[in-house]
Amino acid sequence: MKKGEIREILHRLDLERKKILGPRFHALGLTIGEGQARALNGLLCQGPMTQKELADLCLRDAATMSRTLDKLEKAGLLKRENNPGCRRSFLICLTKDGEEKAKQVQEIFRELDEQIWGEISEEDMEKLYGILQRVEKNLNG
């Protein structure tokens, strides 16, 4: 095996993931690649949090997350509330519509996880996960 083959399969996997998720998120009014689905899912799973906490959870910088949150707020899926723990920040919270949309996102993620696992054993997935963690560490320096 050549070194470039790993990079290529990772690229193909990312394209396949986007091909599967893109139309489903689009049907929900969400855009793939902007962290909208991850933000909704994160808020559903962990509850209200600051923009910084949500950006960290979604692996986004603060400026990108701000634009994403503006779009989701304009769509009526979340709201910013005063943070009782810090007057200089807001808590990002799901609206009722946002909670419903987040539950749909969560189901889409669950179905993708099932498709990824397919007939692969838990033992093999544990090995793959460990290897991918090491690849991530290599990339992060």
Secondary structure as the mmCIF struct_conf table of DSSP 4:
data_model
#
loop_
_struct_conf.conf_type_id
_struct_conf.id
_struct_conf.beg_label_comp_id
_struct_conf.beg_label_asym_id
_struct_conf.beg_label_seq_id
_struct_conf.end_label_comp_id
_struct_conf.end_label_asym_id
_struct_conf.end_label_seq_id
HELX_RH_AL_P HELX_RH_AL_P1 LYS A 3 ALA A 27
TURN_TY1_P TURN_TY1_P1 LEU A 28 GLY A 29
TURN_TY1_P TURN_TY1_P2 ILE A 32 GLY A 35
HELX_RH_AL_P HELX_RH_AL_P2 GLN A 36 GLN A 46
BEND BEND1 PRO A 48 PRO A 48
STRN STRN1 MET A 49 THR A 50
HELX_RH_AL_P HELX_RH_AL_P3 GLN A 51 LEU A 57
TURN_TY1_P TURN_TY1_P3 CYS A 58 LEU A 59
HELX_RH_AL_P HELX_RH_AL_P4 ALA A 62 LYS A 74
TURN_TY1_P TURN_TY1_P4 ALA A 75 GLY A 76
BEND BEND2 LEU A 77 LEU A 77
STRN STRN2 LEU A 78 ASN A 82
TURN_TY1_P TURN_TY1_P5 PRO A 84 GLY A 85
TURN_TY1_P TURN_TY1_P6 ARG A 87 ARG A 88
STRN STRN3 PHE A 90 LEU A 94
HELX_RH_AL_P HELX_RH_AL_P5 LYS A 96 TRP A 117
TURN_TY1_P TURN_TY1_P7 GLY A 118 GLU A 119
HELX_RH_AL_P HELX_RH_AL_P6 GLU A 122 ASN A 140
#
